[in-house]
Amino acid sequence: MTHNSTDPIYQAEFKNHKLFSKLKEMEEFYDRLAFSTFTFKTMGTHTFWNIDSMIYDSIKGTLESIRNTAKNGRFNDSYSLLRKYYDSIMTNVYATQYLKDNFSIENFVVKKIENWLNGTEKLPEYRIMSTYIRQSKNLVEINKLLFEKDNRYKEIRDRCNNHTHYNFFKYVLLNNNTIHLVNRIKELDVLLNDIEQLFVMHLTYTFYLNDAYMMSSDYMDYMDIGMTPEEGCQYNVAPFIQEIFNRFLTKMRPDIANLIKLNTSMRLE
């Protein structure tokens, strides 16, 4: 059975699917996070800016591309971009943890990351980065919650690979927007869930590894007007961070939300 793509009811159901508004929300979050973290110098490199900020801005573009390809009914292309999003998260987490593991007064510039920034050395392939993250002593508790409860992230990765490599013929059809497939709305539902799960993963690692990124502008606002900051205001959480924390981590993964709260001095509600 197929849908008639000219059917007004079907068109409205597709165009108004919550995938598109959720993606827009995530794009706006990454945009704000990139802006708010730009001045956090990345220790262990010669940069005077924050490399995470640049990655967040790039990810915003990837999510925008996913939204546009999905709107055009190119679900197979959307999943290829989703795999890129997955890889971007792993790259971001790997670089952050590698710097934490290797930066010191004696090793002020971490060559592997510095060379990556300069374009003289590649980072390891996905499997090596993923293994490094999984084996990190610093991330044991977080990794247990993310990966040992179920296989959701393996299933997402497999789905991304199936789409990217046309492992089954149905993925060919899912990139053809002239064929009126009955399961198009269902595919949007699956894509949305996969994106949200990866977003949760990235929020988890980001807030756990760099809890200062949650900081509100209160401290700097006091400094900018020449006033002494209120005691402890550096632990205030930015409203947009608290909102996204509540909507995704507290709502979808309260176990992870509680663990982050236990391991930070930031005043999360």
C-alpha positions in Angstrom: 0.0 0.0 0.0 1.2 3.5 -0.8 0.3 7.0 0.2 -0.8 9.5 -2.4 1.7 12.3 -1.8 -0.8 14.9 -3.1 -3.3 14.0 -0.3 -3.6 17.1 1.9 -4.0 15.0 5.0 -0.8 13.1 4.3 1.1 16.3 3.3 0.1 18.0 6.6 1.1 15.0 8.7 4.5 14.9 7.0 5.3 18.6 7.1 4.1 19.1 10.6 6.0 16.1 12.0 7.7 16.9 15.3 11.0 15.8 13.9 11.5 19.1 12.2 10.7 21.3 15.2 12.9 19.1 17.5 15.8 19.4 15.1 15.4 23.2 15.0 15.4 23.2 18.8 18.7 21.2 18.9 20.3 23.4 16.2 19.5 26.5 18.3 20.9 24.8 21.4 24.2 24.0 19.7 24.3 27.6 18.4 24.0 29.0 21.9 26.4 26.5 23.4 29.0 27.4 20.7 28.6 31.1 21.5 28.7 30.6 25.3 31.8 28.4 25.3 33.9 30.2 22.7 36.1 32.0 25.3 36.9 28.9 27.3 40.5 28.3 26.1 41.2 24.6 25.3 44.1 23.7 27.5 46.8 21.5 25.9 46.8 23.3 22.6 48.1 26.6 21.2 44.6 27.8 20.4 43.2 30.9 22.0 39.7 29.8 21.5 37.6 26.7 22.3 37.8 23.8 19.9 34.5 22.4 21.3 32.8 25.6 20.4 33.8 25.0 16.7 32.6 21.4 16.8 29.2 22.5 18.3 28.8 25.0 15.4 29.7 22.4 12.9 27.2 19.9 14.4 24.5 22.6 14.2 25.1 22.6 10.4 24.9 18.8 10.3 21.5 18.8 12.1 20.3 21.5 9.7 21.3 19.3 6.8 19.4 16.3 8.3 16.3 18.5 8.7 16.5 19.6 5.0 17.1 16.2 3.6 14.3 14.7 5.7 11.9 17.4 4.5 12.8 16.4 1.0 12.0 12.8 1.7 15.6 11.7 1.3 15.7 9.5 4.5 18.7 7.5 3.3 20.8 10.7 3.0 19.5 11.8 6.4 20.9 8.7 8.0 24.2 9.2 6.3 24.3 12.6 8.0 23.1 11.0 11.2 26.2 8.8 11.1 28.3 11.9 10.7 26.6 13.4 13.8 27.5 10.2 15.7 31.1 10.4 14.5 31.2 14.1 15.5 30.1 13.2 19.0 32.8 10.6 19.3 35.4 12.9 17.9 34.4 15.6 20.4 34.4 13.3 23.4 37.7 11.6 22.3 39.5 14.9 21.9 38.2 16.2 25.3 39.1 13.0 27.2 42.5 12.6 25.5 43.4 16.2 26.5 42.4 15.5 30.1 44.5 12.4 30.1 47.6 13.9 28.6 47.7 17.6 29.5 50.0 18.6 32.3 52.6 21.3 33.2 55.2 18.9 31.9 53.2 18.2 28.7 51.7 21.7 28.1 50.9 21.0 24.4 49.3 17.6 23.6 50.9 16.8 20.2 48.2 14.5 18.9 45.4 17.1 19.3 47.7 20.0 18.3 48.6 18.2 15.1 45.0 17.4 14.4 44.2 21.1 14.7 47.1 22.0 12.4 46.1 19.4 9.8 49.3 17.4 10.1 47.8 14.3 11.8 44.5 12.5 11.6 42.7 11.4 14.7 42.2 7.6 15.0 39.4 5.8 13.2 36.0 5.6 14.8 36.5 2.1 16.4 39.7 3.2 18.1 38.2 6.4 19.4 35.1 4.6 20.7 37.2 2.0 22.4 39.3 4.7 24.1 36.2 6.3 25.4 34.7 3.1 26.6 37.9 2.1 28.4 38.4 5.5 30.1 38.5 5.2 33.9 37.0 8.7 34.1 33.9 7.6 32.2 33.2 4.2 33.8 29.9 5.3 35.5 28.6 7.2 32.5 29.5 4.5 30.1 27.6 1.9 32.1 24.4 3.9 31.9 24.8 4.7 28.3 25.9 1.3 26.9 25.3 -1.5 29.4 21.6 -1.1 30.0 20.6 -2.0 26.4 21.8 -1.9 22.8 20.2 1.3 21.7 23.4 2.9 20.5 24.6 -0.2 18.7 21.3 -0.4 17.0 21.5 3.2 15.9 25.0 2.7 14.6 23.9 -0.4 12.7 20.9 1.5 11.2 23.2 4.4 10.1 25.5 1.9 8.4 22.7 0.0 6.7 21.4 3.3 5.2 24.9 4.5 4.2 25.9 1.3 2.5 22.5 0.2 1.1 22.8 -3.0 3.0 19.2 -3.8 2.2 17.2 -2.7 -0.9 14.6 -0.9 1.2 17.2 1.8 2.0 17.4 2.5 -1.7 13.7 3.2 -1.8 13.9 5.4 1.3 15.9 7.9 -0.7 13.4 8.1 -3.5 10.8 10.8 -2.8 8.8 10.0 -5.9 7.7 6.6 -4.5 4.7 6.8 -2.2 5.7 4.5 0.6 3.2 3.8 3.3 5.8 3.8 6.0 7.2 7.3 5.5 5.7 8.8 8.7 7.0 5.8 10.6 10.5 6.4 9.3 10.3 9.9 10.6 9.4 8.6 14.0 12.4 6.2 14.0 14.7 9.0 12.8 13.5 11.4 15.5 14.1 8.8 18.2 17.6 8.0 16.9 18.5 11.7 16.8 17.2 12.3 20.3 19.2 9.4 21.7 22.4 10.7 20.2 21.6 14.2 21.5 21.2 12.7 24.9 24.6 11.0 24.6 26.3 14.2 23.6 24.7 16.2 26.4 25.7 13.5 28.9 29.4 13.5 27.9 29.5 17.3 27.5 28.0 18.1 31.0 29.9 15.3 32.7 33.3 16.2 31.2 33.0 20.0 31.1 30.5 21.0 33.8 31.7 24.6 33.6 30.1 24.8 30.2 26.8 24.9 32.0 27.7 28.2 33.8 25.4 31.2 33.4 26.7 34.6 32.4 26.1 36.0 36.0 29.8 36.1 37.0 30.9 37.9 33.9 28.0 40.2 34.0 29.1 41.4 37.4 32.6 41.9 36.2 31.5 43.8 33.1 29.8 46.4 35.2 32.6 46.7 37.7 30.8 45.0 40.6 32.1 42.2 42.8 30.3 38.9 41.8 28.0 37.4 44.3 29.6 34.6 46.2 29.0 31.3 44.4 27.4 32.8 41.3 30.0 30.9 39.2 27.9 27.8 40.0 24.7 29.2 38.5 23.4 27.3 35.5 22.5 29.1 32.3 18.7 29.0 31.8 19.0 27.5 28.3 21.2 24.7 29.7 18.7 24.0 32.5 15.9 23.9 30.1 17.6 21.4 27.8 18.8 19.4 30.7 15.2 19.1 32.0 13.7 18.4 28.6 16.1 15.7 27.5 18.2 14.3 30.4 15.7 14.6 33.3 12.8 13.5 31.2 14.4 10.8 29.0 17.3 9.6 31.2 16.7 10.5 34.9 19.4 8.0 35.8 22.0 10.0 33.9 20.7 13.3 35.1 21.1 12.2 38.7 24.6 11.0 38.1 25.6 14.3 36.6 24.1 16.2 39.5 26.1 14.1 41.9 29.3 14.8 40.1 29.1 18.6 39.7 29.2 21.7 41.8 26.9 23.4 39.3 23.4 24.3 40.7 21.3 22.1 38.5 17.7 21.9 39.5 
